[in-house]
Structure formats: C-alpha cells, structure tokens
Amino acid sequence: MSQSRSFPIGLMIVSAVIIIGLLSTVGTVAVGQTTRSLQVAQEMMQSDDDTVTTLMGNKRAGSNKSANGETCPGIDAQTGDPELRNDWTKKNWLYKVRVEETSDDAWPAGRIYKVEVYGDGNLLTTSPLYFQNSTAQSSVEGVRLFVDVGSKTEIPDTFTSIITMLTSCP
C-alpha cells in the first residue's frame, strides 16, 4: 500500500512543480505582451552633407503675416537667411529652425527643398513650404523657417521637421 500512495504523492509534487513553472512562464509572457502608452521624442535626420539644420526655439508672432514659399520652387535661399513661413496669427507661438548650406558651394544652382513641420504628430504646415537655391553664391546661403503652431497658450511637446531635397517641383 505504501508504494501506491508514494507514487501519487510523487506525481502530485512533480505536477505542482510543472504547474508553478507554467504559471511563472505565462506570467512572464503576459507582462511582456502588456500594452503601454509611451511618448517617444525623436529628431531623425537623414544624412545630407550639404545642409546644416539648427533648432532656434520658440517665439511669439509680433503681427499677422501671410505665408510665403507655398508654391514650388519657393523662396530663394540667401546669405541673410530670409524668412520661410506659414500663415501667422499675432501672438501665436512660432517654432523656429535655420536651414543653411554647409559651405558657400554646397548647394548647386537649382536645388529645391520641401519642408513639412509636425507638432505632437499633427501637421502644422497645412501646405508644404518650399525654398530653392536659384543661383550659387560665393557665401553660405539659407533660410529661417518660422511655423505658427496655431495657439497663443500652448506649444507642442514635440516637433518633427521633414526637409526633403527634390529633383524637381511636384
């Protein structure tokens, strides 16, 4: 009789260890598959050895201004870095970026760029903005990008600027 009782007890102990092991594994898998909200802030730049992009922070619009550069090939990059902008509303927050060539001969004549800016994943430039290098100068040329974020009270937590070199106007 003792042999018949030891077998089921041994089987029960082994079964309990297997069940505990399986529960531990299932618990680990469940934790690994849990969905959580994450906020990831990332500035991703594809290498363009001809271009330098400098973040310039935020400021308020001092007046209403109409957009420029919405029609390709857009405004001309110059030594004084002219403004490239969407429509501004007075006292709204503006996002600022400077885009320049790396040297005085980096951008050949006829180079065109398209600019789109997102704030917290929402498109802020409802129409793409464009700028060009119509003639190659003997000095560094660029633009200062100003984008109205659409609010007098709130600034997006994250910005994404997509600056794409084009071979021709779309």
Disulfide bonds with the S-S distance in Angstrom:
Cys72-Cys169 2.10
